[in-house]
């Protein structure tokens, strides 16, 4: 089930979950006048003039690349998906995995392949296999916006060569910490997007998208002295299926069989929140525990707050934020005794588990927030893509 969130906003609200059921010189685009942007929390309006769809390409056709492709194809008339680049490239398996997903189910479209394309319901989407993003001939396909989903190109220097090929905007599906790059969390700081200067933006990370809305509510209502988070996170492709040498990450524990053990590892989500809320820099940190599940994660948030509070007050403010304002359709609030499988295919960035909220000695607040780290995050990728194309 697909539907858009509140009227006049660009964010997607898929409430169909089970509960709610070094090379060439780089030429970066110069600033130019753009139409105003509407976001989930914007105060400006987009001109009602009908525009042609913006041609979009996807670089990196893994979990987030494929799911973002599905969502955009089904829900965004403003976007025309025209090209995919994947390496190591395997066109046949890319098409197969686009249609069949072990977690999120079968995509109900007729999918075929040719020598150089995936054909979806008769529409051809060309396919290439370039290892370096600066080698992709985006201009050949008219691509203006790239969804950079490889997880490999995470600095301005590495991302920017794509601008030499006609690309105007790049949206990255991972945090980019290079100076001047806007890491966007929808509902928290998307108002800061300036189409005249933000040519590379990111959707931060899945865990940051879960955590930041909770931080926003607690920070604005109670104030945060400091805090620590633990994300109980399902396996990803940075781990191995069986014990094996792992060149993807330096963490040796990710070389162990992902479906046999709990594996403590790092998360940059807590420190990344300081990119969203600069006054919290140095006040938040955390760790992750990878668990043997394919999907459905949980963030354990612990904050020392400035004002005395109660469980009832904390839950009331989180529930209110989930029902109206910038976080409506982004932050969820659940009072039923649900488990991780119940949140698969939930489009929201994070859902507070109200039954687990605790307050210790009136100032130590503990909150659990569930999230579908694949689907929910992919929804935010498409939210931001919609926001970008509406300003082009």
Protein Blocks (a to p, Z undefined) as FASTA:
>chain_A
ZZdddehiabdcdfkbfklopaddddddddddddddddfkbcbdcdfbdcdddddddehj
afklmmmmmmmmmmmmkbccfbdcdddddfklmmmmmmpcfknopadbdddddfkbccee
hiacdddddfblklpcfklnopabdcdfkomaccfklmmmmmmnopabdcdfbdcfbghi
acddehklmmmpcfklmmbccehjfklmmmmmmmmmmmmmnopabdcddddddddfkbcf
bdcddfkbmblklmpcfklbccddddfklmmmmmmmmmlgokaccdddddddfbhcdddd
ddddfbdcdfklmmmmmmmmmmgcjkgokaccdfbdcdfklmgoiabfbdcdfklgccee
hlaccddddddfklmmmmmmmmmmmmmmmmZZ
